[in-house]
């Protein structure tokens, strides 16, 4: 079975400051990793994902996450945040083996960017 | 349609009543998921449909919950004899299903907010 831990329920940060949202997972099998974002009054949407290849993955709006297998982590970072990044961020994992498709989501981290 | 749609957007019901929640996935997507999001909780997997295969119902919390998918498209989640602890946001997502859904991007609907009084 898999589990996902997002220890920070809320992260306040000033505009243009860097931010890191932490995600740790537990799994006995290989996994794919995802970050989804939910902007206020909108549905969840994919921010970025790691399936294979380079362990550093990037989104189009400046976020990046690095898959660290030894530390079982997939932390999300952005060097300079904007007010518009205020949202709830969910980390998720799913086994990479074919025939498995259950996604396990973390409890989410609310990022609040302050002016 | 352009995205996943869900109806109703909000539902208030009395304890003991049955409710039906509807999901219209993106056209052509063969994989469909239902999740439940309770206050302060992550998304809890409920059920998965892939094409014409038997659904994976292992996430349904009790036998009061059921779901069906007609014609490989629209899905309905039914909760019988609702309880107050069923109050949550119910989310539907779909994906292309080309690889059985593994590793695919899921596209989420706006959710149905259910309140059981």
Interface residues (C-beta under 8 A of the other chain):
Chain A: X4 X6 X9 X32 X36 X42 X43 X44 X45 X46 X49 X51 X90 X92 X94 X95 X96 X97 X98 X99 X100 X101 X102 X103 X104 X105 X106 X107 X108
Chain B: X3 X4 X31 X33 X35 X40 X41 X42 X43 X44 X45 X48 X50 X56 X58 X59 X91 X93 X99 X100 X101 X102 X103 X105 X106 X107 X108 X109 X110 X111
